[in-house]
Amino acid sequence: MIFILEPDVILAKQYAVVVQKQGLKAKFFADPQTAIEAIEQAIPQAIVLELQLAPLSGVSLLQELRSYEDLANIPVIVYSNVPQESFGVSTSQWRQYGVADYFYKPQTSPNIVFNRVATRISENKK
């Protein structure tokens, strides 16, 4: 099961189609607090995260996830409308937050992102 944090309902529906074609199962969340509560109940195999969330930002969510030892190994794939460079965070800093991959929505199709999610899940099983 993967958790997808995406506040845009139209995009979430598009992702659902792609996820199903990949043979993956997903739960969708529009707000980070609901996702955190769900993660406490069942740890996902991976998280796909839009950083522009409210009221808690995606970066704050990453920090919270990494504060729990049993959640620290969940691969997080950022799929955001904000380019990576806009945050002034280096690739190594993203890695410290647990970000396995960072994709910029205007330049990357959902198919590419969810192919990568499937790869990260299989790598994490090894």
C-alpha positions in Angstrom: 0.0 0.0 0.0 1.3 3.4 -0.9 0.1 6.7 0.6 -0.4 9.6 -1.8 -0.6 13.1 -0.3 -2.1 15.3 -3.0 -4.4 18.2 -2.3 -5.7 18.5 -5.9 -8.6 16.1 -6.2 -8.4 16.0 -10.0 -4.8 15.0 -9.9 -5.5 12.4 -7.3 -8.1 10.8 -9.5 -5.5 10.7 -12.4 -3.0 9.1 -10.1 -5.5 6.5 -9.1 -5.8 5.3 -12.7 -2.0 5.1 -13.0 -1.5 3.4 -9.7 -4.1 0.7 -10.6 -2.4 0.1 -13.9 0.9 -0.5 -12.0 -0.8 -3.1 -9.9 -0.3 -1.0 -6.8 -2.8 -0.1 -4.1 -3.0 3.4 -2.7 -4.7 5.6 -0.2 -5.1 9.2 -1.0 -4.9 12.1 1.5 -5.5 15.8 0.9 -4.1 16.9 4.2 -1.0 15.8 6.1 -2.7 15.4 9.5 -5.0 12.7 8.2 -2.1 11.0 6.6 -0.1 11.0 9.8 -3.0 9.5 11.7 -3.3 6.8 9.0 0.5 6.1 9.1 0.2 5.5 12.8 -2.4 2.8 12.0 -0.7 1.1 9.0 2.8 1.8 7.7 2.8 2.3 3.9 5.4 0.8 1.6 6.0 4.2 0.1 4.7 7.8 0.2 4.2 10.1 -2.7 4.2 13.6 -1.5 3.2 17.0 -2.9 5.1 19.6 -0.8 2.5 22.3 -1.0 0.1 21.1 1.7 -1.8 22.9 4.3 -1.9 23.5 7.2 1.4 21.5 7.7 3.9 21.8 4.8 5.3 18.7 3.1 8.8 19.5 4.6 7.3 19.6 8.1 5.7 16.3 7.4 9.0 14.8 6.3 10.6 16.1 9.5 7.8 14.5 11.6 8.1 11.1 9.7 11.9 11.0 10.3 11.4 11.6 14.0 9.9 8.1 14.4 12.4 5.3 14.1 9.9 2.8 12.7 8.9 5.3 9.9 12.4 6.4 9.0 12.8 3.8 6.3 9.6 4.5 4.3 10.7 5.7 0.8 9.3 9.1 0.1 8.9 10.3 -3.5 8.3 14.0 -3.9 6.1 14.8 -6.8 5.6 18.6 -6.6 4.6 21.7 -8.5 7.6 23.4 -6.9 11.0 22.8 -8.5 13.6 21.2 -6.1 15.9 24.3 -6.4 13.2 26.6 -5.1 13.6 25.3 -1.6 17.4 25.9 -1.4 17.9 22.4 -0.2 20.6 20.2 -1.6 20.1 16.7 -2.8 22.0 15.4 0.3 19.6 17.4 2.6 16.6 15.9 0.8 18.1 12.4 1.4 18.4 13.3 5.1 14.7 14.0 5.1 14.2 10.6 3.6 13.4 11.7 0.0 14.3 8.9 -2.3 13.4 10.8 -5.5 12.2 14.3 -6.4 10.0 14.9 -9.5 8.8 18.2 -10.8 5.2 17.8 -12.0 5.4 20.0 -15.1 8.3 17.9 -16.4 7.4 14.4 -15.3 4.4 12.2 -16.1 2.6 10.3 -13.4 3.6 7.0 -15.2 7.3 7.8 -14.7 6.7 8.6 -11.0 4.7 5.5 -10.2 7.1 3.3 -12.1 9.8 4.7 -9.8 7.5 4.1 -6.8 7.2 0.4 -7.8 11.0 0.2 -8.1 11.6 1.8 -4.7 9.1 -0.7 -3.1 10.9 -3.7 -4.6 14.3 -2.3 -3.6 13.0 -1.8 0.0 11.9 -5.4 0.2 15.5 -6.6 -0.4 
